[in-house]
């Protein structure tokens, strides 16, 4: 099997360099959620294709850590290969460092660090790019491991093990490795972005002014590695990373302006001229590290987030190649990152773009839901994959559509219990027609009955439009679902509505609101393990920070203009899953003698199914919210539908629920 062969090749290379293990994360030098295929070494080695996971390979063992979204998927994809699955946050699961220490027992003796190692800030011991003969040496790729992760790793591995930064280990053993892709770079006009780059530059420098004044002589370099932050700052978009309309690029903001490191040959003269007019200085993408080495000798204060800068880049800034440095490196003074915080608070043009995106996306969704309804009632079963493709077709009717915002999740029955399930043309579940539907001819491959027990079809998909990014989840019943399914459907919906109706004082954090979404499930002794809400980019990444709504504490307060998801859920492995998701924006409600209070505006315009709501569970206010929401969907979407038949269908499915 190729995976066993790939892991063996890596082990041979590790042994040849005196190394005992390697950590392979799901990262690239930009630390985004999605990476180009070039950086998917973890998937190549393990066969696990989920978007989050860390593989650790030693000379004799291997293990993969992933979160609850991917437990079932990982178990399936790791079959036939000797890799142990480590379920993050589950009882008995060791940390990566704990596991590596257990693997090191009896292999190497502890050392005083006098051979082959060195000290970085905080006293953590690390090695130079060769293994230490007396210590269990753990390799990390210096280009894709953040500096903060590296220092934490080094401290937690000590004293039994030592962390070793290395250069790329896969080029000569991964024969089928794809090349890095650099596609056309486009400029996003201010009519879509709402703010010129020069204005964003001025606002960023203002936010950093105190830090600059306190740490230097006015010269500074603010390091931007995240592709979506670069895209937002420079008002550029691209297609280098699947589902994310970004160009592979870095930026360094200085007192001179914005230094942009991107594929210059993929920019038209109009793009170059627009960037130059805004004070952007162009450099080749591969000139970034050399530029950082120049910054190292400049005497500037370097401001960066050590969680978003690689070990390689930090070494360049610290002058390790020359052995000298004339810069002071300080942490980003703004919680969550100064530029990231600016990006997270949408301006009025961006907010209006979101409203338009959800309007057109709502039209596509309504066409899809009617198509599914008509097909199943007509006795025609559908595959999960074709449902996803059908929605893409409806979205494509808008010329502003630029592709999906993430891999579509269309999952029926037990597949819906996998939060990030993805059907393919070759491997797709089938959504059967209910037993009450008229049967197609027996010879038809499309004829299939749902049987006596109904189940749920969960659809979580999003689109990229020039004016906004969408993300919507709906769970619809196929056939008659039992009371248990109805109860949990209603509890999930109750949590979503409760959060939607929230009003809260300025300064409130997402963790303080999370219980509103989870509370109804908690009352039944049930829960979900992923977050309730993530930030959403404006024609950028569907997942963004720094804001969130989740149980874990996040110090970033929810501010007016922040856009995020609201998606409580429940999953029963091997049976079914339920998730209902709207996207909401924080807006001011009113100021009182006590504080300024905020509330949420809901952008999503897709009907919520009411036929499987268990009566008596929703409060009167929650029923009122639901009926008002569905009425708004009907009144807003109906004028954009093409036929009386479509409008009649929408009126029927959005009729008031009498609970």
C-alpha positions as CSV (number, residue, x, y, z in Angstrom):
1,X,0.0,0.0,0.0
2,X,1.3,3.4,-1.0
3,X,0.8,4.9,2.5
4,X,2.9,2.3,4.2
5,X,5.6,2.9,1.5
6,X,5.4,6.7,2.0
7,X,5.8,6.4,5.7
8,X,8.7,4.0,5.3
9,X,10.5,6.5,3.0
10,X,10.0,9.2,5.6
11,X,11.4,7.0,8.3
12,X,14.5,6.2,6.2
13,X,15.1,9.9,5.7
14,X,14.7,10.7,9.4
15,X,17.1,7.9,10.4
16,X,19.6,9.1,7.8
17,X,19.6,12.6,9.5
18,X,19.8,11.2,13.0
19,X,16.1,12.1,13.7
20,X,13.7,10.0,15.6
21,X,10.3,11.5,14.8
22,X,8.5,14.1,12.8
23,X,5.3,16.1,13.4
24,X,3.3,16.8,10.2
25,X,0.5,19.4,10.8
26,X,-2.2,20.6,8.5
27,X,-0.4,23.8,7.7
28,X,1.3,26.0,5.1
29,X,3.5,29.1,5.6
30,X,0.3,31.3,5.6
31,X,-1.5,29.3,8.4
32,X,-4.8,29.2,6.7
33,X,-7.5,26.6,7.1
34,X,-7.2,25.5,3.5
35,X,-3.9,24.7,1.9
36,X,-2.7,24.0,-1.6
37,X,-2.1,20.4,-2.5
38,X,1.6,21.0,-2.4
39,X,1.4,21.2,1.4
40,X,-0.9,18.2,2.0
41,X,1.9,15.9,3.2
42,X,-0.2,14.7,6.1
43,X,-3.0,13.5,3.8
44,X,-0.4,11.9,1.4
45,X,1.2,10.0,4.3
46,X,-1.9,8.9,6.2
47,X,-4.7,8.8,3.8
48,X,-6.8,11.0,6.2
49,X,-8.4,13.8,4.1
50,X,-10.1,15.8,6.8
51,X,-9.2,19.5,7.0
52,X,-7.8,19.3,10.6
53,X,-5.4,16.8,12.0
54,X,-1.7,16.3,12.9
55,X,0.3,13.2,12.0
56,X,3.3,12.1,14.1
57,X,5.7,9.5,12.7
58,X,8.5,7.9,14.6
59,X,10.9,5.3,13.4
60,X,8.6,2.6,14.7
61,X,5.1,4.1,15.3
62,X,2.7,6.6,14.0
63,X,-0.4,8.4,15.3
64,X,-2.9,10.9,14.1
65,X,-4.7,13.6,16.2
66,X,-8.0,15.0,15.1
67,X,-11.1,16.6,16.6
68,X,-14.6,15.3,17.1
69,X,-15.8,16.4,13.6
70,X,-13.6,13.8,12.0
71,X,-13.5,10.8,14.4
72,X,-15.6,8.5,12.3
73,X,-14.0,9.7,9.0
74,X,-10.6,9.1,10.4
75,X,-11.4,5.6,11.6
76,X,-12.5,4.8,8.1
77,X,-9.6,6.4,6.2
78,X,-6.9,5.0,8.5
79,X,-8.1,1.4,8.0
80,X,-5.3,-0.8,6.6
81,X,-2.5,1.4,7.8
82,X,-0.6,1.2,11.1
83,X,-1.5,4.6,12.4
84,X,-3.2,5.0,15.8
85,X,-6.1,7.4,16.0
86,X,-5.9,10.0,18.8
87,X,-9.3,11.6,19.6
88,X,-8.6,15.2,20.8
89,X,-10.3,16.1,24.1
90,X,-11.5,12.6,24.7
91,X,-10.6,10.9,28.1
92,X,-7.4,9.0,27.9
93,X,-6.0,10.7,24.8
94,X,-2.4,11.8,25.4
95,X,-1.1,15.1,24.0
96,X,1.4,14.9,21.1
97,X,4.2,15.7,23.6
98,X,3.1,13.1,26.1
99,X,2.9,10.5,23.4
100,X,6.4,11.4,22.0
101,X,7.9,11.2,25.4
102,X,6.4,7.7,25.9
103,X,7.9,6.7,22.5
104,X,11.3,8.0,23.5
105,X,11.6,5.8,26.6
106,X,14.7,3.6,26.3
107,X,15.8,5.0,23.0
108,X,17.8,8.1,24.1
109,X,19.0,9.3,27.4
110,X,18.3,12.8,28.7
111,X,21.0,15.3,28.1
112,X,22.1,18.5,29.7
113,X,21.7,20.2,26.3
114,X,25.4,20.7,25.9
115,X,25.5,18.9,22.6
116,X,23.7,20.0,19.4
117,X,21.1,22.2,21.1
118,X,20.5,25.8,21.9
119,X,18.3,28.1,23.9
120,X,15.5,30.3,22.5
121,X,13.4,32.8,24.4
122,X,11.8,31.4,27.5
123,X,14.6,28.9,28.0
124,X,13.1,26.2,25.8
125,X,15.8,23.9,24.3
126,X,15.8,23.4,20.6
127,X,18.3,21.7,18.2
128,X,20.0,22.9,15.1
129,X,18.8,21.2,11.9
130,X,20.6,17.9,12.6
131,X,19.5,15.3,15.1
132,X,21.1,15.1,18.6
133,X,22.7,11.8,19.1
134,X,21.8,11.6,22.8
135,X,18.3,12.9,22.7
136,X,15.1,11.8,21.1
137,X,15.0,14.3,18.2
138,X,11.6,15.5,16.9
139,X,11.7,17.2,13.5
140,X,9.3,20.0,12.4
141,X,9.2,21.7,9.0
142,X,10.4,25.2,9.9
143,X,8.4,26.8,7.0
144,X,5.0,25.6,8.2
145,X,5.3,25.4,12.0
146,X,4.5,28.7,13.8
147,X,7.1,30.1,16.1
148,X,4.7,30.0,19.1
149,X,3.8,26.4,18.5
150,X,7.4,25.5,18.1
151,X,8.4,27.1,21.4
152,X,5.5,25.5,23.2
153,X,6.5,22.1,21.7
154,X,10.1,22.5,22.7
155,X,9.2,23.4,26.3
156,X,6.7,20.5,26.6
157,X,9.1,17.9,25.1
158,X,11.9,18.7,27.5
159,X,13.9,17.1,29.0
160,X,13.4,13.7,27.3
161,X,13.1,15.0,23.7
162,X,14.4,17.9,21.7
163,X,12.7,19.9,18.8
164,X,14.6,20.1,15.6
165,X,13.6,22.6,12.8
166,X,14.3,21.2,9.4
167,X,13.7,22.2,5.8
168,X,11.1,20.5,3.6
169,X,11.5,16.7,3.9
170,X,9.2,15.5,1.1
171,X,10.3,16.8,-2.3
172,X,12.6,13.9,-3.0
173,X,10.4,11.2,-1.7
174,X,6.9,12.4,-2.8
175,X,7.1,11.8,-6.5
176,X,3.5,12.8,-7.3
177,X,3.7,16.0,-5.4
178,X,1.9,18.9,-7.1
179,X,3.5,22.2,-7.8
180,X,2.5,25.4,-6.1
181,X,-0.2,27.2,-8.0
182,X,-0.2,31.0,-8.8
183,X,-3.3,32.1,-10.7
184,X,-4.5,35.5,-11.9
185,X,-4.6,38.2,-9.2
186,X,-7.6,40.5,-9.4
187,X,-8.3,43.9,-7.8
188,X,-11.5,44.4,-5.9
189,X,-12.9,47.9,-6.5
190,X,-14.0,50.1,-3.7
191,X,-17.6,49.6,-4.8
192,X,-17.3,46.1,-3.4
193,X,-14.7,46.5,-0.7
194,X,-16.0,49.7,0.8
195,X,-12.6,51.1,1.7
196,X,-9.4,51.9,-0.3
197,X,-6.2,50.2,0.7
198,X,-4.6,53.6,1.5
199,X,-7.3,54.2,4.1
200,X,-6.8,50.7,5.6
201,X,-3.1,51.3,5.8
202,X,-3.6,54.6,7.7
203,X,-6.0,52.9,10.1
204,X,-3.6,50.0,10.7
205,X,-0.7,52.4,11.4
206,X,-2.9,54.3,13.8
207,X,-3.7,51.1,15.7
208,X,0.0,50.3,15.9
209,X,1.2,53.8,16.7
210,X,1.5,53.3,20.5
211,X,3.5,50.1,20.0
212,X,5.8,51.7,17.4
213,X,6.4,54.7,19.6
214,X,7.2,52.6,22.7
215,X,9.6,50.3,20.9
216,X,11.7,52.2,18.4
217,X,12.7,55.2,16.4
218,X,9.6,55.3,14.1
219,X,10.8,52.5,11.8
220,X,8.6,49.4,11.9
221,X,7.7,46.3,10.0
222,X,4.3,44.7,10.6
223,X,4.3,41.1,9.3
224,X,1.2,39.7,7.5
225,X,1.3,36.1,6.5
226,X,-2.4,35.1,6.3
227,X,-3.6,35.2,2.7
228,X,-7.0,36.5,3.6
229,X,-5.5,39.4,5.7
230,X,-3.3,40.3,2.8
231,X,-6.2,40.1,0.4
232,X,-8.4,42.4,2.6
233,X,-5.6,44.9,3.2
234,X,-4.6,45.2,-0.5
235,X,-8.1,44.7,-2.0
236,X,-7.0,41.8,-4.1
237,X,-8.6,38.4,-4.7
238,X,-7.4,35.2,-6.4
239,X,-8.0,31.5,-6.9
240,X,-4.8,30.0,-5.6
241,X,-6.4,28.2,-2.7
242,X,-9.5,26.0,-3.2
243,X,-12.8,27.6,-1.9
244,X,-10.9,30.7,-0.7
245,X,-10.8,33.7,-3.1
246,X,-7.2,34.6,-2.2
247,X,-3.8,34.9,-3.8
248,X,-0.8,33.1,-2.3
249,X,0.8,36.2,-0.8
250,X,2.6,37.9,2.1
251,X,2.7,41.6,3.1
252,X,5.0,43.6,5.3
253,X,3.6,47.0,6.4
254,X,6.3,49.6,7.0
255,X,6.5,53.4,7.3
256,X,7.2,53.4,3.6
257,X,3.9,51.7,2.7
258,X,2.7,48.1,2.1
259,X,5.2,45.7,0.6
260,X,3.3,42.9,-1.2
261,X,4.9,39.6,-2.1
262,X,2.9,37.9,-4.7
263,X,3.0,36.5,-8.3
264,X,3.6,39.8,-10.1
265,X,3.5,38.0,-13.5
266,X,-0.1,37.0,-12.7
267,X,-1.2,40.7,-12.4
268,X,-2.5,42.8,-15.2
269,X,-1.2,46.3,-15.7
270,X,-4.5,47.6,-14.3
271,X,-4.0,45.7,-11.1
272,X,-0.4,46.8,-10.7
273,X,-1.5,50.4,-11.4
274,X,-4.3,50.3,-8.9
275,X,-2.0,48.9,-6.2
276,X,0.7,51.4,-6.9
277,X,-1.8,54.2,-6.6
278,X,-2.7,52.9,-3.1
279,X,1.0,52.9,-1.9
280,X,1.6,49.2,-2.5
281,X,5.1,48.2,-3.4
282,X,5.3,44.9,-5.4
283,X,7.9,42.2,-4.8
284,X,8.2,38.6,-6.1
285,X,6.6,36.0,-3.9
286,X,9.9,34.1,-3.3
287,X,11.6,37.3,-2.3
288,X,9.8,37.4,1.1
289,X,12.4,35.6,3.3
290,X,15.3,37.7,1.9
291,X,13.3,40.8,2.6
292,X,12.8,39.7,6.2
293,X,16.6,39.2,6.5
294,X,16.9,42.8,5.3
295,X,14.5,44.0,7.9
296,X,16.7,42.2,10.5
297,X,19.5,44.6,9.9
298,X,17.4,47.8,9.6
299,X,16.9,48.7,13.2
300,X,13.1,48.6,12.8
301,X,10.7,47.3,15.4
302,X,9.1,44.1,14.1
303,X,5.5,43.6,15.1
304,X,4.0,40.1,14.5
305,X,1.7,37.4,15.8
306,X,4.0,34.6,16.8
307,X,1.2,32.2,16.1
308,X,1.1,33.3,12.4
309,X,4.8,33.5,11.7
310,X,6.8,30.5,10.9
311,X,10.0,29.4,12.6
312,X,11.8,30.0,9.2
313,X,10.5,33.6,9.1
314,X,11.3,34.3,12.8
315,X,14.8,33.0,12.3
316,X,15.2,35.4,9.3
317,X,14.0,38.3,11.3
318,X,16.2,37.4,14.3
319,X,19.2,37.5,12.0
320,X,20.2,33.8,12.6
321,X,21.8,33.5,9.1
322,X,24.2,36.4,9.9
323,X,24.4,35.9,13.6
324,X,23.4,39.5,14.2
325,X,20.1,41.4,14.5
326,X,19.3,45.1,14.9
327,X,15.6,44.7,15.4
328,X,13.3,44.3,18.3
329,X,10.5,41.7,17.8
330,X,7.3,42.4,19.7
331,X,3.9,40.8,19.8
332,X,0.9,42.3,18.0
333,X,-0.5,44.7,20.6
334,X,-4.2,44.0,19.6
335,X,-5.9,40.9,20.9
336,X,-6.6,38.7,17.9
337,X,-4.3,40.8,15.7
338,X,-4.6,44.4,14.7
339,X,-5.3,43.8,11.0
340,X,-7.5,40.7,11.7
341,X,-9.7,42.8,14.0
342,X,-10.0,45.5,11.4
343,X,-11.0,42.9,8.8
344,X,-13.6,41.3,11.2
345,X,-15.6,44.5,11.6
346,X,-17.4,44.9,8.3
347,X,-18.1,48.3,6.8
348,X,-21.5,49.3,5.5
349,X,-20.7,48.4,1.9
350,X,-19.5,44.9,3.0
351,X,-22.6,44.4,5.1
352,X,-24.9,45.4,2.2
353,X,-22.9,42.9,0.1
354,X,-23.6,40.1,2.6
355,X,-27.3,41.0,2.4
356,X,-27.2,40.8,-1.4
357,X,-25.3,37.5,-1.4
358,X,-27.8,35.9,1.0
359,X,-30.6,37.2,-1.2
360,X,-29.3,35.5,-4.3
361,X,-28.2,32.4,-2.4
362,X,-31.7,32.2,-0.9
363,X,-33.1,32.0,-4.4
364,X,-30.8,29.2,-5.3
365,X,-31.6,27.3,-2.1
366,X,-35.3,27.6,-2.6
367,X,-35.0,26.3,-6.1
368,X,-33.0,23.4,-4.7
369,X,-35.4,22.6,-1.9
370,X,-38.3,22.5,-4.4
371,X,-36.4,20.3,-6.7
372,X,-35.7,17.8,-3.9
373,X,-39.3,18.0,-2.7
374,X,-40.7,17.4,-6.2
375,X,-38.2,14.6,-7.0
376,X,-38.8,12.6,-3.8
377,X,-42.5,13.0,-3.9
378,X,-42.4,11.8,-7.5
379,X,-40.7,8.6,-6.4
380,X,-37.3,9.6,-7.7
381,X,-34.4,9.0,-5.3
382,X,-31.4,11.4,-5.5
383,X,-27.7,11.0,-4.6
384,X,-26.1,13.3,-2.2
385,X,-23.5,14.3,-4.8
386,X,-26.1,15.3,-7.4
387,X,-28.0,17.4,-4.8
388,X,-24.8,19.4,-4.2
389,X,-24.1,19.8,-7.9
390,X,-27.7,20.9,-8.5
391,X,-27.2,23.8,-5.9
392,X,-24.0,24.8,-7.6
393,X,-26.0,25.0,-10.9
394,X,-28.6,27.2,-9.4
395,X,-25.9,29.5,-7.8
396,X,-24.2,29.7,-11.2
397,X,-27.2,31.5,-12.6
398,X,-25.8,34.7,-11.0
399,X,-22.9,36.2,-13.0
400,X,-21.4,37.4,-9.7
401,X,-21.0,33.8,-8.4
402,X,-17.4,32.8,-8.0
403,X,-17.6,29.3,-6.7
404,X,-18.3,27.4,-3.5
405,X,-17.0,28.7,-0.2
406,X,-16.2,25.2,1.1
407,X,-16.7,21.6,0.1
408,X,-20.4,21.0,0.1
409,X,-21.8,18.8,2.8
410,X,-24.8,16.9,1.7
411,X,-25.5,14.0,4.0
412,X,-28.4,11.6,4.4
413,X,-29.1,9.4,7.4
414,X,-26.0,8.1,9.1
415,X,-23.8,10.2,6.9
416,X,-25.3,13.3,8.5
417,X,-23.7,12.2,11.8
418,X,-20.3,13.1,10.3
419,X,-20.1,16.9,10.7
420,X,-17.7,17.4,7.7
421,X,-18.9,14.5,5.5
422,X,-18.4,15.0,1.8
423,X,-19.9,12.9,-1.0
424,X,-18.1,12.4,-4.3
425,X,-19.4,11.3,-7.7
426,X,-17.8,7.9,-7.1
427,X,-18.9,7.5,-3.4
428,X,-22.2,9.1,-2.6
429,X,-25.1,8.0,-0.4
430,X,-28.6,8.0,-1.9
431,X,-31.6,9.9,-0.6
432,X,-34.6,7.6,-1.0
433,X,-38.1,8.6,-1.9
434,X,-40.6,8.2,1.0
435,X,-42.8,5.1,1.0
436,X,-45.8,7.2,0.4
437,X,-44.4,8.5,-2.9
438,X,-45.6,6.9,-6.2
439,X,-43.2,4.1,-7.2
440,X,-41.1,4.4,-10.4
441,X,-41.0,1.3,-12.6
442,X,-39.2,-1.6,-10.9
443,X,-36.5,-1.6,-13.5
444,X,-35.5,2.0,-12.8
445,X,-32.3,2.5,-10.9
446,X,-33.7,5.7,-9.5
447,X,-36.5,3.9,-7.7
448,X,-35.8,3.4,-4.0
449,X,-38.0,3.7,-0.9
450,X,-37.0,5.3,2.4
451,X,-38.7,2.4,4.2
452,X,-41.0,2.7,7.2
453,X,-38.6,5.0,9.2
454,X,-37.9,8.4,7.9
455,X,-34.6,10.2,8.3
456,X,-32.9,13.5,7.9
457,X,-31.1,15.1,4.9
458,X,-28.5,17.6,6.2
459,X,-27.1,20.2,3.7
460,X,-24.4,22.6,4.7
461,X,-23.1,24.6,1.7
462,X,-21.9,28.1,0.9
463,X,-21.1,30.3,-2.1
464,X,-18.6,33.0,-3.0
465,X,-20.0,36.1,-4.7
466,X,-18.2,39.2,-5.6
467,X,-20.1,41.0,-2.9
468,X,-20.1,38.4,-0.1
469,X,-19.6,34.9,1.2
470,X,-22.4,32.6,2.3
471,X,-22.7,29.6,4.6
472,X,-26.1,27.9,5.3
473,X,-27.2,24.6,6.9
474,X,-30.6,23.1,6.7
475,X,-31.8,19.7,7.9
476,X,-35.0,18.5,6.2
477,X,-37.0,15.3,7.0
478,X,-37.3,12.6,4.3
479,X,-40.4,10.6,5.1
480,X,-42.1,10.6,8.5
481,X,-39.5,10.9,11.2
482,X,-40.1,9.5,14.7
483,X,-40.7,11.5,17.9
484,X,-37.1,11.2,19.0
485,X,-35.8,12.8,15.8
486,X,-38.5,15.5,16.1
487,X,-37.5,16.3,19.7
488,X,-33.8,16.7,18.9
489,X,-34.6,18.7,15.7
490,X,-36.7,21.0,17.8
491,X,-34.1,21.4,20.5
492,X,-31.4,22.3,18.0
493,X,-33.8,24.8,16.4
494,X,-34.7,26.2,19.8
495,X,-31.0,26.8,20.5
496,X,-30.5,28.6,17.2
497,X,-33.5,30.8,17.7
498,X,-32.5,31.6,21.3
499,X,-29.1,32.9,20.2
500,X,-30.7,34.8,17.3
501,X,-32.9,36.7,19.7
502,X,-30.1,37.6,22.1
503,X,-29.5,41.1,23.3
504,X,-26.4,41.8,25.2
505,X,-24.2,44.7,26.5
506,X,-21.2,46.0,24.7
507,X,-18.1,44.0,25.6
508,X,-19.9,40.7,25.6
509,X,-17.8,37.7,24.4
510,X,-19.0,34.8,22.4
511,X,-18.4,32.3,25.2
512,X,-20.9,34.2,27.3
513,X,-23.6,33.7,24.7
514,X,-22.8,30.1,23.7
515,X,-25.0,28.6,26.4
516,X,-28.1,30.0,24.6
517,X,-27.5,27.7,21.7
518,X,-26.4,24.6,23.8
519,X,-28.8,25.0,26.7
520,X,-31.8,23.2,25.2
521,X,-29.6,20.2,24.4
522,X,-27.9,20.3,27.8
523,X,-31.4,20.0,29.3
524,X,-31.7,16.6,27.6
525,X,-28.2,15.5,28.5
526,X,-27.0,16.0,25.0
527,X,-24.3,18.2,23.4
528,X,-22.2,18.8,20.3
529,X,-18.5,19.2,20.4
530,X,-17.7,21.9,17.8
531,X,-18.2,25.6,18.1
532,X,-21.5,27.3,17.8
533,X,-20.3,30.2,15.7
534,X,-17.3,31.2,13.6
535,X,-16.5,34.5,11.9
536,X,-17.2,34.8,8.2
537,X,-15.2,36.8,5.6
538,X,-16.5,39.2,3.0
539,X,-15.8,37.5,-0.3
540,X,-13.0,35.8,1.6
541,X,-12.6,32.7,3.8
542,X,-15.9,31.3,5.1
543,X,-14.2,30.7,8.5
544,X,-12.4,33.7,10.0
545,X,-11.5,35.1,13.4
546,X,-10.8,36.5,15.8
547,X,-14.4,36.4,17.1
548,X,-16.2,33.1,17.8
549,X,-19.1,31.7,19.8
550,X,-18.0,28.6,21.6
551,X,-17.6,27.1,25.0
552,X,-13.9,27.8,25.2
553,X,-13.0,31.3,26.3
554,X,-12.0,33.8,23.7
555,X,-11.1,37.3,24.9
556,X,-12.4,39.1,21.7
557,X,-15.6,40.9,22.3
558,X,-18.4,40.8,19.8
559,X,-18.5,44.2,18.0
560,X,-21.1,45.7,15.7
561,X,-20.2,44.8,12.1
562,X,-18.9,41.3,13.0
563,X,-20.4,38.6,11.0
564,X,-20.6,35.0,12.2
565,X,-22.5,31.7,12.0
566,X,-25.1,30.4,14.4
567,X,-25.1,26.6,14.1
568,X,-26.1,24.3,17.0
569,X,-26.2,20.7,16.2
570,X,-26.5,17.1,17.4
571,X,-25.0,13.9,16.0
572,X,-25.9,10.3,16.7
573,X,-23.2,8.1,15.2
574,X,-24.5,5.5,12.8
575,X,-28.0,7.0,12.9
576,X,-28.5,10.7,12.0
577,X,-27.3,14.2,12.4
578,X,-29.1,17.6,12.7
579,X,-27.6,21.1,12.2
580,X,-29.4,24.3,11.6
581,X,-27.3,27.3,10.6
582,X,-28.0,30.9,9.9
583,X,-25.4,33.7,9.5
584,X,-25.8,36.7,11.8
585,X,-24.2,40.1,12.2
586,X,-23.8,42.1,15.4
587,X,-25.6,45.4,15.3
588,X,-26.3,48.1,17.8
589,X,-29.7,47.8,19.5
590,X,-30.0,50.7,21.9
591,X,-28.2,52.7,24.6
592,X,-29.6,52.8,28.1
593,X,-28.4,54.3,31.4
594,X,-26.6,51.1,32.0
595,X,-24.7,50.4,28.7
596,X,-24.9,50.3,24.9
597,X,-26.7,47.0,24.0
598,X,-26.3,45.0,20.8
599,X,-28.4,42.4,19.0
600,X,-28.1,40.2,15.9
601,X,-29.3,40.7,12.4
602,X,-29.9,37.5,10.5
603,X,-28.7,37.5,6.9
604,X,-29.8,34.0,5.8
605,X,-32.9,33.7,3.7
606,X,-33.6,30.0,3.4
607,X,-36.8,28.4,4.8
608,X,-36.7,26.4,8.0
609,X,-38.6,23.2,7.9
610,X,-41.5,23.1,10.3
611,X,-43.1,19.7,9.6
612,X,-40.8,17.9,12.0
613,X,-41.0,20.3,14.9
614,X,-42.3,18.7,18.1
615,X,-45.3,20.8,19.4
616,X,-45.0,22.3,22.8
617,X,-41.2,22.6,22.9
618,X,-40.7,26.1,21.5
619,X,-41.9,29.0,23.6
620,X,-44.4,31.5,22.2
621,X,-41.6,34.0,21.5
622,X,-39.6,31.4,19.7
623,X,-42.6,30.4,17.5
624,X,-43.1,34.1,16.8
625,X,-39.5,34.4,15.8
626,X,-39.7,31.4,13.5
627,X,-42.9,32.5,11.8
628,X,-41.5,36.0,11.3
629,X,-38.3,34.5,9.8
630,X,-40.1,32.2,7.4
631,X,-42.5,35.0,6.4
632,X,-39.5,37.3,5.7
633,X,-38.0,34.6,3.5
634,X,-41.2,34.2,1.6
635,X,-41.8,37.9,1.1
636,X,-38.2,38.6,0.1
637,X,-37.5,35.6,-2.2
638,X,-40.9,35.2,-3.9
639,X,-40.5,38.2,-6.2
640,X,-37.2,36.7,-7.5
641,X,-38.7,33.3,-8.3
642,X,-39.5,32.6,-11.9
643,X,-42.9,30.9,-11.8
644,X,-46.2,30.8,-9.9
645,X,-45.5,27.2,-9.1
646,X,-42.2,28.1,-7.3
647,X,-43.9,31.0,-5.5
648,X,-46.8,28.7,-4.4
649,X,-44.3,26.1,-3.1
650,X,-42.5,28.7,-1.1
651,X,-45.7,30.1,0.4
652,X,-46.7,26.5,1.5
653,X,-43.4,25.6,3.2
654,X,-43.2,29.0,5.0
655,X,-46.8,28.9,6.3
656,X,-47.0,29.8,10.0
657,X,-46.2,27.0,12.4
658,X,-48.9,26.6,15.0
659,X,-46.9,25.2,18.0
